[in-house]
Amino acid sequence: MRLRKKARGPESWVIYQTVVKGEVTGPMGVCEQAEIDEMERLKPGGTFLIQAGILDEAVAERLARGKSGDPVPRVPKKVSNG
């Protein structure tokens, strides 16, 4: 007998941080809405939702990362004439 997988709608991504001893801590994480719902079910109050309803995982990752990982701007070296 095979178990059927539930039909899933469009994925929605969220950005969150963990809560430890009542303090929001650590780096931002990205997961599907269903995953954060499950995390909250297992440990209520264990996550702090930063942003929800993001339709693209890559966009969620960029938003969570912020400027971290962006290319470093190149600064031309000064040429001395002496």
Gaussian input, Z-matrix of N, CA and C with variables (Angstrom, degrees):
# hf/3-21g

backbone

0 1
 N
 C     1     B1
 C     2     B2     1     A1
 N     3     B3     2     A2     1     D1
 C     4     B4     3     A3     2     D2
 C     5     B5     4     A4     3     D3
 N     6     B6     5     A5     4     D4
 C     7     B7     6     A6     5     D5
 C     8     B8     7     A7     6     D6
 N     9     B9     8     A8     7     D7
 C    10    B10     9     A9     8     D8
 C    11    B11    10    A10     9     D9
 N    12    B12    11    A11    10    D10
 C    13    B13    12    A12    11    D11
 C    14    B14    13    A13    12    D12
 N    15    B15    14    A14    13    D13
 C    16    B16    15    A15    14    D14
 C    17    B17    16    A16    15    D15
 N    18    B18    17    A17    16    D16
 C    19    B19    18    A18    17    D17
 C    20    B20    19    A19    18    D18
 N    21    B21    20    A20    19    D19
 C    22    B22    21    A21    20    D20
 C    23    B23    22    A22    21    D21
 N    24    B24    23    A23    22    D22
 C    25    B25    24    A24    23    D23
 C    26    B26    25    A25    24    D24
 N    27    B27    26    A26    25    D25
 C    28    B28    27    A27    26    D26
 C    29    B29    28    A28    27    D27
 N    30    B30    29    A29    28    D28
 C    31    B31    30    A30    29    D29
 C    32    B32    31    A31    30    D30
 N    33    B33    32    A32    31    D31
 C    34    B34    33    A33    32    D32
 C    35    B35    34    A34    33    D33
 N    36    B36    35    A35    34    D34
 C    37    B37    36    A36    35    D35
 C    38    B38    37    A37    36    D36
 N    39    B39    38    A38    37    D37
 C    40    B40    39    A39    38    D38
 C    41    B41    40    A40    39    D39
 N    42    B42    41    A41    40    D40
 C    43    B43    42    A42    41    D41
 C    44    B44    43    A43    42    D42
 N    45    B45    44    A44    43    D43
 C    46    B46    45    A45    44    D44
 C    47    B47    46    A46    45    D45
 N    48    B48    47    A47    46    D46
 C    49    B49    48    A48    47    D47
 C    50    B50    49    A49    48    D48
 N    51    B51    50    A50    49    D49
 C    52    B52    51    A51    50    D50
 C    53    B53    52    A52    51    D51
 N    54    B54    53    A53    52    D52
 C    55    B55    54    A54    53    D53
 C    56    B56    55    A55    54    D54
 N    57    B57    56    A56    55    D55
 C    58    B58    57    A57    56    D56
 C    59    B59    58    A58    57    D57
 N    60    B60    59    A59    58    D58
 C    61    B61    60    A60    59    D59
 C    62    B62    61    A61    60    D60
 N    63    B63    62    A62    61    D61
 C    64    B64    63    A63    62    D62
 C    65    B65    64    A64    63    D63
 N    66    B66    65    A65    64    D64
 C    67    B67    66    A66    65    D65
 C    68    B68    67    A67    66    D66
 N    69    B69    68    A68    67    D67
 C    70    B70    69    A69    68    D68
 C    71    B71    70    A70    69    D69
 N    72    B72    71    A71    70    D70
 C    73    B73    72    A72    71    D71
 C    74    B74    73    A73    72    D72
 N    75    B75    74    A74    73    D73
 C    76    B76    75    A75    74    D74
 C    77    B77    76    A76    75    D75
 N    78    B78    77    A77    76    D76
 C    79    B79    78    A78    77    D77
 C    80    B80    79    A79    78    D78
 N    81    B81    80    A80    79    D79
 C    82    B82    81    A81    80    D80
 C    83    B83    82    A82    81    D81
 N    84    B84    83    A83    82    D82
 C    85    B85    84    A84    83    D83
 C    86    B86    85    A85    84    D84
 N    87    B87    86    A86    85    D85
 C    88    B88    87    A87    86    D86
 C    89    B89    88    A88    87    D87
 N    90    B90    89    A89    88    D88
 C    91    B91    90    A90    89    D89
 C    92    B92    91    A91    90    D90
 N    93    B93    92    A92    91    D91
 C    94    B94    93    A93    92    D92
 C    95    B95    94    A94    93    D93
 N    96    B96    95    A95    94    D94
 C    97    B97    96    A96    95    D95
 C    98    B98    97    A97    96    D96
 N    99    B99    98    A98    97    D97
 C   100   B100    99    A99    98    D98
 C   101   B101   100   A100    99    D99
 N   102   B102   101   A101   100   D100
 C   103   B103   102   A102   101   D101
 C   104   B104   103   A103   102   D102
 N   105   B105   104   A104   103   D103
 C   106   B106   105   A105   104   D104
 C   107   B107   106   A106   105   D105
 N   108   B108   107   A107   106   D106
 C   109   B109   108   A108   107   D107
 C   110   B110   109   A109   108   D108
 N   111   B111   110   A110   109   D109
 C   112   B112   111   A111   110   D110
 C   113   B113   112   A112   111   D111
 N   114   B114   113   A113   112   D112
 C   115   B115   114   A114   113   D113
 C   116   B116   115   A115   114   D114
 N   117   B117   116   A116   115   D115
 C   118   B118   117   A117   116   D116
 C   119   B119   118   A118   117   D117
 N   120   B120   119   A119   118   D118
 C   121   B121   120   A120   119   D119
 C   122   B122   121   A121   120   D120
 N   123   B123   122   A122   121   D121
 C   124   B124   123   A123   122   D122
 C   125   B125   124   A124   123   D123
 N   126   B126   125   A125   124   D124
 C   127   B127   126   A126   125   D125
 C   128   B128   127   A127   126   D126
 N   129   B129   128   A128   127   D127
 C   130   B130   129   A129   128   D128
 C   131   B131   130   A130   129   D129
 N   132   B132   131   A131   130   D130
 C   133   B133   132   A132   131   D131
 C   134   B134   133   A133   132   D132
 N   135   B135   134   A134   133   D133
 C   136   B136   135   A135   134   D134
 C   137   B137   136   A136   135   D135
 N   138   B138   137   A137   136   D136
 C   139   B139   138   A138   137   D137
 C   140   B140   139   A139   138   D138
 N   141   B141   140   A140   139   D139
 C   142   B142   141   A141   140   D140
 C   143   B143   142   A142   141   D141
 N   144   B144   143   A143   142   D142
 C   145   B145   144   A144   143   D143
 C   146   B146   145   A145   144   D144
 N   147   B147   146   A146   145   D145
 C   148   B148   147   A147   146   D146
 C   149   B149   148   A148   147   D147
 N   150   B150   149   A149   148   D148
 C   151   B151   150   A150   149   D149
 C   152   B152   151   A151   150   D150
 N   153   B153   152   A152   151   D151
 C   154   B154   153   A153   152   D152
 C   155   B155   154   A154   153   D153
 N   156   B156   155   A155   154   D154
 C   157   B157   156   A156   155   D155
 C   158   B158   157   A157   156   D156
 N   159   B159   158   A158   157   D157
 C   160   B160   159   A159   158   D158
 C   161   B161   160   A160   159   D159
 N   162   B162   161   A161   160   D160
 C   163   B163   162   A162   161   D161
 C   164   B164   163   A163   162   D162
 N   165   B165   164   A164   163   D163
 C   166   B166   165   A165   164   D164
 C   167   B167   166   A166   165   D165
 N   168   B168   167   A167   166   D166
 C   169   B169   168   A168   167   D167
 C   170   B170   169   A169   168   D168
 N   171   B171   170   A170   169   D169
 C   172   B172   171   A171   170   D170
 C   173   B173   172   A172   171   D171
 N   174   B174   173   A173   172   D172
 C   175   B175   174   A174   173   D173
 C   176   B176   175   A175   174   D174
 N   177   B177   176   A176   175   D175
 C   178   B178   177   A177   176   D176
 C   179   B179   178   A178   177   D177
 N   180   B180   179   A179   178   D178
 C   181   B181   180   A180   179   D179
 C   182   B182   181   A181   180   D180
 N   183   B183   182   A182   181   D181
 C   184   B184   183   A183   182   D182
 C   185   B185   184   A184   183   D183
 N   186   B186   185   A185   184   D184
 C   187   B187   186   A186   185   D185
 C   188   B188   187   A187   186   D186
 N   189   B189   188   A188   187   D187
 C   190   B190   189   A189   188   D188
 C   191   B191   190   A190   189   D189
 N   192   B192   191   A191   190   D190
 C   193   B193   192   A192   191   D191
 C   194   B194   193   A193   192   D192
 N   195   B195   194   A194   193   D193
 C   196   B196   195   A195   194   D194
 C   197   B197   196   A196   195   D195
 N   198   B198   197   A197   196   D196
 C   199   B199   198   A198   197   D197
 C   200   B200   199   A199   198   D198
 N   201   B201   200   A200   199   D199
 C   202   B202   201   A201   200   D200
 C   203   B203   202   A202   201   D201
 N   204   B204   203   A203   202   D202
 C   205   B205   204   A204   203   D203
 C   206   B206   205   A205   204   D204
 N   207   B207   206   A206   205   D205
 C   208   B208   207   A207   206   D206
 C   209   B209   208   A208   207   D207
 N   210   B210   209   A209   208   D208
 C   211   B211   210   A210   209   D209
 C   212   B212   211   A211   210   D210
 N   213   B213   212   A212   211   D211
 C   214   B214   213   A213   212   D212
 C   215   B215   214   A214   213   D213
 N   216   B216   215   A215   214   D214
 C   217   B217   216   A216   215   D215
 C   218   B218   217   A217   216   D216
 N   219   B219   218   A218   217   D217
 C   220   B220   219   A219   218   D218
 C   221   B221   220   A220   219   D219
 N   222   B222   221   A221   220   D220
 C   223   B223   222   A222   221   D221
 C   224   B224   223   A223   222   D222
 N   225   B225   224   A224   223   D223
 C   226   B226   225   A225   224   D224
 C   227   B227   226   A226   225   D225
 N   228   B228   227   A227   226   D226
 C   229   B229   228   A228   227   D227
 C   230   B230   229   A229   228   D228
 N   231   B231   230   A230   229   D229
 C   232   B232   231   A231   230   D230
 C   233   B233   232   A232   231   D231
 N   234   B234   233   A233   232   D232
 C   235   B235   234   A234   233   D233
 C   236   B236   235   A235   234   D234
 N   237   B237   236   A236   235   D235
 C   238   B238   237   A237   236   D236
 C   239   B239   238   A238   237   D237
 N   240   B240   239   A239   238   D238
 C   241   B241   240   A240   239   D239
 C   242   B242   241   A241   240   D240
 N   243   B243   242   A242   241   D241
 C   244   B244   243   A243   242   D242
 C   245   B245   244   A244   243   D243

   B1=1.4445
   B2=1.5236
   B3=1.2878
   B4=1.4574
   B5=1.5144
   B6=1.3095
   B7=1.4533
   B8=1.5211
   B9=1.2840
   B10=1.4609
   B11=1.5194
   B12=1.3024
   B13=1.4591
   B14=1.5192
   B15=1.3148
   B16=1.4601
   B17=1.5163
   B18=1.3162
   B19=1.4610
   B20=1.5242
   B21=1.3126
   B22=1.4515
   B23=1.5126
   B24=1.2916
   B25=1.4572
   B26=1.5140
   B27=1.3032
   B28=1.4674
   B29=1.5286
   B30=1.3256
   B31=1.4537
   B32=1.5205
   B33=1.3004
   B34=1.4511
   B35=1.5195
   B36=1.3094
   B37=1.4557
   B38=1.5137
   B39=1.3238
   B40=1.4546
   B41=1.5191
   B42=1.3260
   B43=1.4575
   B44=1.5162
   B45=1.3256
   B46=1.4612
   B47=1.5207
   B48=1.3340
   B49=1.4565
   B50=1.5193
   B51=1.3069
   B52=1.4580
   B53=1.5271
   B54=1.3280
   B55=1.4597
   B56=1.5275
   B57=1.3305
   B58=1.4562
   B59=1.5277
   B60=1.3137
   B61=1.4683
   B62=1.5273
   B63=1.3271
   B64=1.4575
   B65=1.5144
   B66=1.3304
   B67=1.4617
   B68=1.5213
   B69=1.3328
   B70=1.4663
   B71=1.5175
   B72=1.3351
   B73=1.4606
   B74=1.5247
   B75=1.3111
   B76=1.4595
   B77=1.5129
   B78=1.3228
   B79=1.4661
   B80=1.5243
   B81=1.3200
   B82=1.4586
   B83=1.5156
   B84=1.3220
   B85=1.4551
   B86=1.5181
   B87=1.3054
   B88=1.4623
   B89=1.5186
   B90=1.3235
   B91=1.4603
   B92=1.5273
   B93=1.3272
   B94=1.4533
   B95=1.5204
   B96=1.3113
   B97=1.4649
   B98=1.5269
   B99=1.3286
   B100=1.4688
   B101=1.5280
   B102=1.3316
   B103=1.4626
   B104=1.5242
   B105=1.3215
   B106=1.4661
   B107=1.5151
   B108=1.3275
   B109=1.4635
   B110=1.5267
   B111=1.3239
   B112=1.4726
   B113=1.5333
   B114=1.3404
   B115=1.4660
   B116=1.5252
   B117=1.3171
   B118=1.4698
   B119=1.5275
   B120=1.3252
   B121=1.4605
   B122=1.5270
   B123=1.3368
   B124=1.4631
   B125=1.5267
   B126=1.3316
   B127=1.4645
   B128=1.5357
   B129=1.3231
   B130=1.4688
   B131=1.5328
   B132=1.3225
   B133=1.4594
   B134=1.5126
   B135=1.3223
   B136=1.4611
   B137=1.5141
   B138=1.3264
   B139=1.4570
   B140=1.5240
   B141=1.3265
   B142=1.4472
   B143=1.5167
   B144=1.3150
   B145=1.4620
   B146=1.5202
   B147=1.3202
   B148=1.4610
   B149=1.5309
   B150=1.3359
   B151=1.4634
   B152=1.5225
   B153=1.3295
   B154=1.4663
   B155=1.5293
   B156=1.3390
   B157=1.4556
   B158=1.5231
   B159=1.3229
   B160=1.4691
   B161=1.5218
   B162=1.3148
   B163=1.4605
   B164=1.5219
   B165=1.3254
   B166=1.4590
   B167=1.5272
   B168=1.3223
   B169=1.4662
   B170=1.5241
   B171=1.3301
   B172=1.4635
   B173=1.5247
   B174=1.3150
   B175=1.4675
   B176=1.5254
   B177=1.3226
   B178=1.4641
   B179=1.5235
   B180=1.3247
   B181=1.4635
   B182=1.5246
   B183=1.3465
   B184=1.4642
   B185=1.5231
   B186=1.3384
   B187=1.4595
   B188=1.5238
   B189=1.3184
   B190=1.4691
   B191=1.5270
   B192=1.3163
   B193=1.4651
   B194=1.5254
   B195=1.3159
   B196=1.4649
   B197=1.5098
   B198=1.3069
   B199=1.4619
   B200=1.5216
   B201=1.3280
   B202=1.4565
   B203=1.5193
   B204=1.2922
   B205=1.4566
   B206=1.5168
   B207=1.3481
   B208=1.4600
   B209=1.5229
   B210=1.3410
   B211=1.4631
   B212=1.5306
   B213=1.3028
   B214=1.4568
   B215=1.5253
   B216=1.3482
   B217=1.4646
   B218=1.5235
   B219=1.3090
   B220=1.4645
   B221=1.5162
   B222=1.2983
   B223=1.4576
   B224=1.5215
   B225=1.3379
   B226=1.4707
   B227=1.5303
   B228=1.3190
   B229=1.4638
   B230=1.5279
   B231=1.3347
   B232=1.4556
   B233=1.5143
   B234=1.3178
   B235=1.4612
   B236=1.5208
   B237=1.3060
   B238=1.4712
   B239=1.5231
   B240=1.2823
   B241=1.4666
   B242=1.5190
   B243=1.2798
   B244=1.4381
   B245=1.4241
   A1=109.08
   A2=116.80
   A3=123.03
   A4=110.62
   A5=115.11
   A6=119.44
   A7=108.40
   A8=115.50
   A9=119.50
   A10=109.78
   A11=114.38
   A12=119.20
   A13=107.53
   A14=115.12
   A15=118.93
   A16=108.90
   A17=115.20
   A18=119.32
   A19=108.03
   A20=116.35
   A21=120.49
   A22=109.99
   A23=114.61
   A24=120.20
   A25=109.43
   A26=116.23
   A27=119.15
   A28=110.24
   A29=116.13
   A30=120.64
   A31=110.06
   A32=115.04
   A33=122.09
   A34=106.34
   A35=117.11
   A36=122.46
   A37=110.22
   A38=116.61
   A39=122.24
   A40=110.62
   A41=115.77
   A42=122.99
   A43=105.89
   A44=116.03
   A45=119.86
   A46=110.64
   A47=115.31
   A48=122.68
   A49=107.64
   A50=116.21
   A51=119.80
   A52=109.96
   A53=114.70
   A54=122.03
   A55=107.06
   A56=115.98
   A57=122.15
   A58=107.92
   A59=116.25
   A60=122.41
   A61=111.17
   A62=115.89
   A63=121.16
   A64=115.44
   A65=117.63
   A66=121.98
   A67=110.69
   A68=115.96
   A69=120.61
   A70=106.43
   A71=116.48
   A72=119.54
   A73=111.51
   A74=115.06
   A75=120.96
   A76=113.59
   A77=114.99
   A78=120.05
   A79=110.82
   A80=115.48
   A81=120.25
   A82=109.45
   A83=115.61
   A84=121.86
   A85=110.18
   A86=115.88
   A87=122.58
   A88=107.98
   A89=116.59
   A90=120.76
   A91=109.33
   A92=115.68
   A93=120.11
   A94=109.66
   A95=116.32
   A96=121.81
   A97=110.77
   A98=117.24
   A99=120.69
   A100=111.03
   A101=117.13
   A102=120.39
   A103=111.70
   A104=117.55
   A105=119.18
   A106=110.24
   A107=116.37
   A108=119.86
   A109=110.25
   A110=116.59
   A111=121.47
   A112=110.69
   A113=117.19
   A114=120.15
   A115=110.28
   A116=116.97
   A117=120.89
   A118=111.40
   A119=116.67
   A120=120.13
   A121=109.98
   A122=116.16
   A123=120.64
   A124=112.86
   A125=116.41
   A126=120.74
   A127=108.75
   A128=116.81
   A129=120.15
   A130=111.64
   A131=115.43
   A132=120.48
   A133=114.09
   A134=117.57
   A135=121.55
   A136=114.57
   A137=116.80
   A138=120.18
   A139=109.57
   A140=115.59
   A141=123.16
   A142=107.26
   A143=116.61
   A144=121.77
   A145=110.14
   A146=116.01
   A147=122.05
   A148=109.91
   A149=115.66
   A150=120.78
   A151=109.18
   A152=116.29
   A153=121.70
   A154=109.42
   A155=115.00
   A156=120.33
   A157=114.89
   A158=117.38
   A159=121.20
   A160=107.36
   A161=116.98
   A162=120.68
   A163=114.58
   A164=118.26
   A165=121.11
   A166=109.63
   A167=116.27
   A168=120.59
   A169=112.07
   A170=117.08
   A171=119.96
   A172=110.86
   A173=117.51
   A174=121.50
   A175=109.54
   A176=116.94
   A177=121.07
   A178=110.66
   A179=117.02
   A180=121.12
   A181=110.70
   A182=117.27
   A183=120.09
   A184=111.65
   A185=116.60
   A186=120.24
   A187=111.10
   A188=116.91
   A189=121.05
   A190=111.19
   A191=116.42
   A192=121.28
   A193=111.01
   A194=117.59
   A195=120.39
   A196=109.90
   A197=117.08
   A198=121.13
   A199=112.51
   A200=116.94
   A201=120.53
   A202=109.51
   A203=117.59
   A204=121.43
   A205=114.05
   A206=116.88
   A207=119.76
   A208=108.90
   A209=116.95
   A210=118.33
   A211=110.94
   A212=116.02
   A213=121.43
   A214=108.02
   A215=117.24
   A216=118.74
   A217=110.78
   A218=115.28
   A219=120.42
   A220=109.45
   A221=115.20
   A222=121.21
   A223=107.35
   A224=116.62
   A225=117.81
   A226=111.16
   A227=114.70
   A228=119.87
   A229=109.18
   A230=114.71
   A231=119.50
   A232=108.16
   A233=115.23
   A234=121.09
   A235=107.19
   A236=114.62
   A237=117.85
   A238=109.79
   A239=116.08
   A240=121.89
   A241=109.30
   A242=116.79
   A243=115.17
   A244=114.11
   D1=129.91
   D2=179.89
   D3=-98.16
   D4=139.00
   D5=173.70
   D6=-89.33
   D7=137.21
   D8=178.61
   D9=-86.20
   D10=140.24
   D11=173.43
   D12=-79.60
   D13=143.53
   D14=176.59
   D15=-67.84
   D16=139.97
   D17=175.62
   D18=-68.63
   D19=130.65
   D20=-179.01
   D21=-106.27
   D22=143.81
   D23=175.32
   D24=-81.31
   D25=-167.48
   D26=178.31
   D27=-61.98
   D28=142.69
   D29=-179.84
   D30=-71.53
   D31=144.71
   D32=174.01
   D33=-128.75
   D34=134.29
   D35=-175.22
   D36=-108.59
   D37=150.90
   D38=179.13
   D39=-130.46
   D40=156.65
   D41=173.25
   D42=-113.73
   D43=133.14
   D44=-176.31
   D45=-145.69
   D46=167.38
   D47=169.87
   D48=-131.31
   D49=156.46
   D50=179.46
   D51=-84.08
   D52=156.33
   D53=177.55
   D54=-116.13
   D55=123.44
   D56=178.78
   D57=-124.57
   D58=122.13
   D59=-179.32
   D60=52.36
   D61=39.70
   D62=176.84
   D63=81.19
   D64=0.65
   D65=-179.73
   D66=-110.20
   D67=132.12
   D68=173.78
   D69=-73.11
   D70=125.11
   D71=-172.17
   D72=-144.71
   D73=164.92
   D74=174.16
   D75=79.72
   D76=177.68
   D77=-179.87
   D78=-73.08
   D79=163.27
   D80=176.34
   D81=-75.85
   D82=143.30
   D83=177.91
   D84=-116.91
   D85=161.93
   D86=179.03
   D87=-127.99
   D88=134.66
   D89=174.46
   D90=-156.70
   D91=172.48
   D92=176.86
   D93=-73.41
   D94=154.71
   D95=-179.91
   D96=-55.50
   D97=-41.97
   D98=-179.09
   D99=-61.81
   D100=-34.49
   D101=179.86
   D102=-69.62
   D103=-41.17
   D104=179.20
   D105=-69.48
   D106=-34.24
   D107=175.97
   D108=-60.69
   D109=-42.29
   D110=179.16
   D111=-67.41
   D112=-41.32
   D113=178.36
   D114=-60.96
   D115=-41.87
   D116=179.35
   D117=-68.71
   D118=-33.15
   D119=177.91
   D120=-66.36
   D121=-41.58
   D122=-178.03
   D123=-76.24
   D124=-33.78
   D125=-178.63
   D126=-141.83
   D127=81.91
   D128=-178.53
   D129=-55.98
   D130=133.14
   D131=-179.99
   D132=80.45
   D133=6.48
   D134=-177.52
   D135=-84.53
   D136=-7.42
   D137=178.66
   D138=-133.73
   D139=152.07
   D140=175.93
   D141=-117.34
   D142=116.83
   D143=-176.89
   D144=-78.69
   D145=122.79
   D146=178.86
   D147=-89.49
   D148=-50.99
   D149=-179.19
   D150=-153.35
   D151=139.48
   D152=-179.89
   D153=-126.59
   D154=169.85
   D155=174.93
   D156=79.01
   D157=20.65
   D158=178.95
   D159=-83.34
   D160=126.47
   D161=-172.25
   D162=-87.06
   D163=-11.50
   D164=-176.45
   D165=-128.92
   D166=127.97
   D167=-178.08
   D168=-60.96
   D169=-41.28
   D170=-178.78
   D171=-63.16
   D172=-38.81
   D173=177.46
   D174=-64.11
   D175=-44.01
   D176=178.76
   D177=-60.45
   D178=-42.47
   D179=179.39
   D180=-62.87
   D181=-43.70
   D182=179.18
   D183=-64.12
   D184=-42.31
   D185=178.96
   D186=-63.35
   D187=-41.94
   D188=-179.64
   D189=-67.37
   D190=-36.22
   D191=-176.87
   D192=-74.68
   D193=-30.43
   D194=-176.51
   D195=67.10
   D196=-134.12
   D197=-179.20
   D198=-87.28
   D199=-8.50
   D200=178.49
   D201=-62.28
   D202=129.31
   D203=179.59
   D204=94.15
   D205=-8.54
   D206=176.83
   D207=-67.93
   D208=151.28
   D209=177.62
   D210=-63.65
   D211=143.98
   D212=178.27
   D213=-78.21
   D214=128.21
   D215=179.46
   D216=-64.24
   D217=140.33
   D218=179.69
   D219=-85.12
   D220=134.81
   D221=178.75
   D222=-112.28
   D223=123.74
   D224=-179.43
   D225=-65.20
   D226=142.57
   D227=178.87
   D228=-74.75
   D229=143.68
   D230=177.62
   D231=-77.82
   D232=137.80
   D233=179.35
   D234=-104.34
   D235=124.70
   D236=178.85
   D237=-91.52
   D238=139.00
   D239=179.79
   D240=-104.43
   D241=55.24
   D242=-173.77
   D243=-137.97

